[in-house]
Amino acid sequence: MSASAPISIVTGSSRGIGRAIAEELARAGHQLVLVARDAAALARVADDLTGRGAAVLAFAADLREEPAAADVVAATERRFGAPTVVVNNAGTAPADKVENTTTSTLRETFDLHVAAPLAFARAVVPAMKQQRHGCLLHLASTAGLRGYPFTSAYTAAKHGMVGLARALHAELGQAGIDVYALCPGFVDSDITRAAAAAIAARGKSTAEAAFARMAAQNRIGRMHSPAEVAAAVTRLLRDRPRGCVYDLDQATPGFVD
Ligand SMILES: NC(=O)c1ccc[n+]([C@@H]2O[C@H](COP(=O)([O-])OP(=O)(O)OC[C@H]3O[C@@H](n4cnc5c(N)ncnc54)[C@H](OP(=O)(O)O)[C@@H]3O)[C@@H](O)[C@H]2O)c1
C-alpha cells in the first residue's frame, strides 16, 4: 500500500450501499476504516476485503452517540494516519405517518444523518486544512431535495444533511477540502426491501407491488443499484469536480447547485 493512498472512513459499510462503496474504494487502493454497529457483520466485510489485499480497520460504533465519530477518527490516526476522506453513509429510514412520528424518532434520525457528519467534520478538518487536501462526502438522498410522504423525520434529516454539506462546502472550499452531498433516489437495499415488507405486513399491498411503486417514484423510472451509487462516489472522490449537491436520479446525473 503506497504511503499516499487515501485514508478513507466509510460509515454504514456492513451492508448495502456502504459495503458497495467500501468494495469500490478498496479496488481503487484506499486504506479503509469501516464503521457500523454490528461488529460481526463488519468483521465479515473486513475479512473479505482484507482477503482481496486491502488494508482495513473495522470499528464497531453507534454513530448516534456523541463521542463515536471522534473515537473512529482517533483509531484511524493510530492505524493509518489522518483521514483524507470521510463518506458519511450510515443511515436508517424510519417510515410512518406524521401522527406516529415522535420527537425522539426525529432526534435520533438527526443524530445519525446530521450530528454524526458534523462530528466527523470537526474531528478531521484541522488535519485536512493543514494538508490543504481532503474530502467529506454525505450519502444524502433525493429526500434531501424534495418531499416524500410518510417519511417526515427522514426527509427532514436528509434536508439537514444536504444543508450541512452546502455550509461546509462554502466554508471549507478555500481550504482545499471538497464537500459533496450525493443524492440517489430509491436504491435496492435492505432499507427499501424492509419498507416494502412493512407495507405488505399492514395488508395494504404485496411487497413486490410496494417495491415497484418505490422504483416508479425515481425519475429514472427504476431502482438504483448499490453498485451504481458506489461508482458515483468513487468518481466524485477521484475527479473532485467543482460543485456540492449531486443529483443521481436524473437521466443525466449532475450538480443541482
Ligand atoms: N436505500 C435507499 O433507497 C436509499 C436512497 C437514498 C439514500 N440512501 C441512504 O444511503 C445510506 C445507506 O443506506 P442503505 O440503503 O445501504 O441502508 P442499509 O442497507 O440498511 O445499511 C445501513 C448501514 O448503516 C449502518 N447503521 C445504521 N444505523 C447506524 C448507527 N446508529 N451507527 C452506525 N452505523 C449505523 C448499518 O449497520 P448496523 O445496523 O450494523 O449499524 C448499515 O451498515 C443511508 O444514509 C440512506 O439514507 C438510501
The ligand as an ORCA input file, in Angstrom:
! r2SCAN-3c Opt
* xyz 0 1
  N     -31.864      2.539      0.128
  C     -32.326      3.668     -0.401
  O     -33.358      3.691     -1.103
  C     -31.556      4.949     -0.211
  C     -31.828      6.017     -1.077
  C     -31.141      7.214     -0.914
  C     -30.226      7.334      0.106
  N     -29.985      6.286      0.948
  C     -29.024      6.476      2.032
  O     -27.925      5.608      1.825
  C     -27.351      5.263      3.091
  C     -27.177      3.750      3.166
  O     -28.448      3.147      3.026
  P     -28.655      1.598      2.663
  O     -29.844      1.556      1.798
  O     -27.390      0.982      2.205
  O     -29.068      1.036      4.111
  P     -28.787     -0.370      4.824
  O     -28.584     -1.442      3.822
  O     -29.845     -0.526      5.846
  O     -27.385     -0.096      5.552
  C     -27.297      0.891      6.559
  C     -25.896      0.859      7.161
  O     -25.810      1.865      8.179
  C     -25.408      1.239      9.425
  N     -26.012      1.958     10.544
  C     -27.341      2.149     10.765
  N     -27.509      2.817     11.924
  C     -26.269      3.064     12.431
  C     -25.778      3.710     13.617
  N     -26.622      4.215     14.527
  N     -24.443      3.777     13.813
  C     -23.593      3.240     12.905
  N     -23.977      2.625     11.779
  C     -25.307      2.533     11.549
  C     -25.909     -0.206      9.279
  O     -25.219     -1.123     10.105
  P     -25.725     -1.505     11.604
  O     -27.209     -1.693     11.511
  O     -24.944     -2.707     11.973
  O     -25.360     -0.314     12.444
  C     -25.569     -0.474      7.815
  O     -24.189     -0.749      7.667
  C     -28.280      5.843      4.160
  O     -27.769      7.060      4.648
  C     -29.575      6.089      3.399
  O     -30.339      7.125      3.962
  C     -30.620      5.096      0.796
*
